[in-house]
Amino acid sequence: MALLLSFLYILSLVGPVLNQDMPYEEYMAQIQACPQECRCLPNFPHAVYCDNKGLKSIPKIPPYTWYLYLQNNQIEVLSADALRNATQLRWMNLNHNKVTSEGVEEGILNTMSHLAHLYMDDNLLSSVPSPLPASLEHLRLSRNRISKIPAGVFKGLNKLSLLDLQGNKLMDDGVTEVSLKGLNNLVQINLAKNQLTSMPLGLPPTTTQLYLDGNNIDKIPAGYFKGLPKVAFLRLNHNKLGSSGIPKNVFNISSILDLQLSHNQLSEIPLIPSGLEHLHLDHNKIKNVSGSSVCPVSADGVDDYFDESGPRLSYLRLDGNEIQPPIPHDVIQCFRFLRSIVI
């Protein structure tokens, strides 16, 4: 009876694997090759868990690994020898280690032709690793020491949709059309908490989410967003933007839904596009607000538009300014979808 129960237990573990089209021979080879420093769960044989182990180096990774978790260790080198057989990797998490740019052995990442997610937040990188596999979809490199993006590093990365470079040391000359060339399908780019003093150049026209919080940007060039026809979420909190640095119609683009300009030096509310839904203007130097200055439709036309075509603003944050309540009636009359005002 004990033997039968043991056999049934093994079948219960192997069954899900076989349903995932992993041959039994591969399953056994993967489990047997699991590094002793790591955990390999029988019901998730494609995943190898080496996180939070105090590792200083990467153990040899089995050949059928798809998901590799190495976060929260002391790893300094991305070793080609340790990862030689890990050519099927889809996901690799190296967050919170001590990997330097010199520690990324040449060509190691490019051999991973299936790698879609690479997470290397909180390491010691001084440059974006290169070369990268064409299969990459998400690249997270926040809170490193990156001051440059090598020319051509993104060439051929047509699947990359998310690039996170927040909390690095990038300056204006490090984010250019040359350095970003190749990001033909990028959706989200995070350049918050760097050392930018101007709006980055060369962003791909596919960009939908642009995060620039915590830089030293003091102006936005007129017509800047003409090259970004799909931008919907724009964050410029904690910069040095004054009203003189924002051209009147610069935000008048139909795609934008969420605009955040908190903790700047604005003295006036910028022109609000009709399609905008959320606007954050808290902690600026704004003294007053009136419908005549912020309403995207004329006063004569306020009563004429239908709900479907009128201004869509539903959330407005104005606290931390010099505005005294109540909000003028003409503002409420203009923005009929307004459900929340913080003042």
N, C-alpha and C positions, 0 to 999 in steps of 0.2 A: 504493500500500500504506500509506504514511504517513497519507494522508487517511482511509483506511478504519479504521486503528487509532485515530486521533483520534476518529472518529465513534463507534466502539465504546466508547471510554473515556467519552465524554460520556453515552452510553446507560447505562453501568454506574453513573454517578452519579445520573442522573435517574430511573432505574428504581425504586430504593427510594422516592423521593419520590412518584412516581405511585402506588405501592402504598399510600402513606399518604394517598391522596385529596387531594393538593395539586396543583391544575391546573398545567400547564406554564407558563402565563402568570404565575401567582402566583410560581412557583419562580424564574423569570427576574427578575421585578420585585424579589423579595426579595434575591437574590444581587447584583443590580446596585446596590441601594440600601444595601448594607452600608456602615456608616461606615468611613472609612479608618483611624480609630483602633482599630477592632475587628477581630475575626476571625469570618468566617461560613463554616462548613464546608459544601461542596456536598452531602454526604450527610446533614447535619443542618440543613437550611435554616431550620427554625423557631427555631434557637438563635443568639443573638448574644453573642459573648464579648468583653467590654470590661474584663475583670479584669486587675489588676496592670499598668496602663498609665500610672500617674501622672496620671490625668485629674483636672482641677479642675471640670469640668462634664460633663453628660451629652450625648453627641452625639445627633443626630436618629435615632430608632430606626425601622427599616422597619415597614410595617403588618402583616406576617404573622408577626411575632415572637411566639413562645409562651414562650420561656425566655431571660431576660436576665440576664447575669452582669456585675455592676459592682463586685464586691467588691475590697478592697485598692486603693483610689484615694484621692483628696483631694477628693471631691465634696462641696460644701456645700449645693447647692440641688437639690431634686426639681422640675425644670422642666417646666411644663405644655407649653411649646413643643417641647421635645425629645421628650416622650412623647405628643404630640398624636395620632399615628397608631398608637400601641401599644395599641390597644383590645382586642387579642386575647391579651394577656399572661396566662399561667397561673402563671408562676414568676418572681419578681424577687429577686435577691440583691444587697443593698447593704451587706453587712457590711464593717466596717473602713473607714468613710469619715468625713466631718465634717459630716454633715447635721444641722442644728438644727431645732427645731420651727417656727421662723420660716421655715426654708428649704423646708418642705413646702408648695408653693404650693396655695392653696385649691382644693379639689374635685378635685385631680389623681388621687388614688387611687380615688375613687368612680366615675371614668369607666371604670375597668378592670373591666368586669362579668364577666370570666372569671377574674380573679386568685384563685388558690387558696393560693399560698405567698408570703408576704412576709417577707423576712429583712432586718432592720436592726440587727443586733447591733453593738456597738462603734461607736456614733455619738455625737452630742451632743444627743440629743432630751431635752427637759425634760417632755414630756407625750406621752401616747399619741396618735398621729396620728388626725385626724378630718376628714371622715367616711371610713369604710372600706367597701369593696364587700361586698355581701351574699354573694358567692361565696367569701369567704375561709375557708380550712380551718386553716391554720397561720400564726400570727403570732409572730415571734421578735424581741424588743426588748431582749435582755439587754445588760448593761453600757453603759447610757446614763446619763442624769441625771434620769430620770423621777421626779417627786415627786407627780404627780397623774394620776388617770384621770378625764377629763371625764365628767360625768353623761350617759348616753345614748350614749356612744361605741360600745358594743357592741350597740345596739338593731338588731334585724333580722339579726344574724350567727348565724343558726341552723345554719350549717355549720361554725362554728369549733369544732375539737376540741382544739387545742393552743395555749396561751398561755404564752409564756416572757418573764417580766419580772425574771429574776434579776439581781442586781448593779446595782440602781438605788437610789433614795432614798425609797422608799415607806414611809410611816409608817402607824399604825393607822387614822387618819382618811382615808387615801387608798385603802384597800381595804375597801369597805363594800357592803352590799346594793344601794345606789343605783348605785355605780360599776360593779358587775359585772352589773347587770341586762341581760338579753338573751342571756346565754351559756347557752342552753337545752340544748345538746348537748356541752358542754365535757367532755373526758376527762382531759386533763393540764393542770395549772397549776403553774408554777414561780415561786415568790416567794422563793427563796433569796437570801441576802446582800442583804437590804434593812434597814430599821430598825424592824421590827415588834417590839412588846413583848407582844402578845397574839395569840391565834389569829384569823385573818381571818374576818370575818363575811360572809354573803351568798354563799358558794360554792354553785354549782349542784349539785343532788342527783345529777347525772350524773357528777360528779368521781370518777375512778378512781385517778389518780396525783396526789398532793399533796406538793410539795417545799418545805420551809420551813427548810432548813439555814441556819446562819450568821445568825440573827436574835438578838433578845434576849428571846425568849419564856420566861416563868418559870412558867406554869401553863396547864392545859387545863380549861376549864369542864366540869362534870359534864353528861353527855348531849350533848356537843358533836357527836359523830359520828352522832347520830340523824338529823340532816339530811343526812348523807352516806352513804346506805345501800350505795353501790357502791365505796367507797374500798377499794382493794386494796394500794396501795403508798404508805406514809407515811414521809417522811424529816424528822426533827427534829434532826439532828446539829448540834453546835456551837451550842446555845442555853443557857439558864440554868435548865433544868428540874430541880427538886428533887423528891424523893418526895412531899413535902407538896403539891406543885402538880399531882399526878396522882391524881385520884379512883380508887378501887379498881377499878371496873368500866368505866372510860372506854374501854378498848381491847377490851372484850368484844363485838365485832361480828363476825358470821359472814363478812363479805366480805374482811377484811384478811388478806393473805398475807405481806407483807414490812414489818417495822417496824424503823426505824432511829432509835436514841436515843443514839448515840455522842457522847462529849465533852459531857456535861451534868454535873449535880451529884446524880445519883440515889444514894441510899444503900441502896435496896432494889430488887429486881426486881419490876416491875409484874405484875399478873395476866395470864397468857398465854392468849389465846383458843384454843380447840381447833383452829381452822382455820389458825392461823398457821404458816408454814413457815420463815421466816427472821427471826431476831431479833438485832439489833446493839446491844449494851450496853457496848461497850468504852470505856475511859477515863471512868469515872464514879467514885463513891466507895462502891461496893458491897463489903461485907465478907464476906458469906456467901450461900450459896444452898442451899435445901433443897426437897425434893419437896413437903413439906407446905404450903409457902408459895407455890409457883409452879405446881403441877400443877392444871390446870383440871378434873380429876375427883377425887372423894374417894378417900382411901387405901383404903377398903373396896371401891371399885369398880374399882380399877386392874386386877385380874385378870379382871374380867368383860367388859370392852369388847372388841369385835372391831377388827381393824386398820382397817376402813373407817370406824368411828365414833370412834376414839380420837384423841388429840392428834396433829397432823401435823407438829410442829416437827422439821426436819431439819438446821438450821444454827443454832448459838448461839455468839455471840462475846462473851467476857467479859474479854479481856485489858485491861491498864491499870487494873484495879481492885485491891482489897485481898484478893482471894480466893486462898486457898492450895489447890492441888490435893491430892488428887484430887477430882473431882466426886462428891458423895454418890450412893450406889447408888440411893436412891429417886428421884432425878432421872432417872437412866438408865432405871429401871423405868417411870417415867411416860411419858417421851418415847421410845417404841420405834422411831420413824422417825429418830431422831437419828443422823446420819452424820458430823457434823463439829462439834467443840467447840474453840474457841480460848480458851485461858486463860493 
